[in-house]
Amino acid sequence: MDESIVKGKIEKLNVRRDGLKKKQQEIRSSLEKTQQPKDKNLKRIKKRLRRVYQKKNRFAALLPSEKEAGNGEG
């Protein structure tokens, strides 16, 4: 894959991650602490975020300059 295509895909994933984190924060602020572990929406967002991170790391591994860039963000 071309390096510019990979960088574009990583950028899209970063935007997606930011949106999910924002939505997660909104849900957390609207719920009481005791309700958070049971909330289905939070669990769904957590799974989506995990997939986004995995995909991003996979693309980052294709770039020679950013092999370690995908790690540690979170």
C-alpha positions as CSV (number, residue, x, y, z in Angstrom):
1,M,0.0,0.0,0.0
2,D,1.2,3.5,-0.8
3,E,2.4,5.5,2.2
4,S,0.1,8.4,1.6
5,I,-2.9,6.1,1.5
6,V,-1.9,4.5,4.8
7,K,-1.4,7.9,6.4
8,G,-4.9,8.9,5.2
9,K,-6.4,5.8,6.8
10,I,-4.6,6.5,10.1
11,E,-5.9,10.1,10.1
12,K,-9.4,8.8,9.5
13,L,-9.0,6.4,12.4
14,N,-7.8,9.3,14.6
15,V,-10.9,11.3,13.8
16,R,-13.1,8.3,14.5
17,R,-11.3,7.7,17.8
18,D,-11.7,11.3,18.9
19,G,-15.5,11.1,18.1
20,L,-15.9,7.9,20.1
21,K,-14.0,9.3,23.0
22,K,-16.2,12.4,23.0
23,K,-19.3,10.3,22.9
24,Q,-18.0,8.1,25.7
25,Q,-17.3,11.2,27.8
26,E,-20.8,12.5,27.2
27,I,-22.4,9.2,28.3
28,R,-20.1,9.0,31.4
29,S,-21.1,12.5,32.5
30,S,-24.8,11.8,32.1
31,L,-24.6,8.5,34.2
32,E,-24.2,7.9,37.8
33,K,-21.0,6.1,38.8
34,T,-22.9,3.0,39.8
35,Q,-24.6,2.7,36.5
36,Q,-21.5,3.0,34.3
37,P,-20.3,-0.6,34.4
38,K,-23.8,-1.9,33.3
39,D,-24.3,0.6,30.5
40,K,-24.6,-1.1,27.1
41,N,-23.7,2.0,25.1
42,L,-20.4,2.4,27.0
43,K,-19.5,-1.2,26.5
44,R,-20.3,-0.9,22.8
45,I,-18.1,2.2,22.5
46,K,-15.3,0.5,24.4
47,K,-15.3,-2.4,21.9
48,R,-15.3,0.0,19.0
49,L,-12.4,2.0,20.4
50,R,-10.4,-1.2,20.9
51,R,-11.0,-2.1,17.2
52,V,-10.0,1.4,16.1
53,Y,-6.7,1.1,18.1
54,Q,-6.0,-2.4,16.6
55,K,-6.6,-1.2,13.1
56,K,-4.5,1.9,13.6
57,N,-1.6,-0.1,14.9
58,R,-1.9,-2.5,12.0
59,F,-1.6,0.5,9.6
60,A,1.2,2.1,11.6
61,A,3.2,-1.1,11.3
62,L,3.1,-0.7,7.5
63,L,4.8,2.7,7.7
64,P,8.6,2.4,8.1
65,S,8.8,5.7,10.0
66,E,6.0,5.2,12.5
67,K,6.4,1.6,13.7
68,E,6.4,2.7,17.4
69,A,4.0,5.7,16.9
70,G,0.8,3.7,17.3
71,N,1.9,2.3,20.7
72,G,1.3,4.2,23.8
73,E,-1.6,6.4,22.6
74,G,-4.6,5.9,24.7
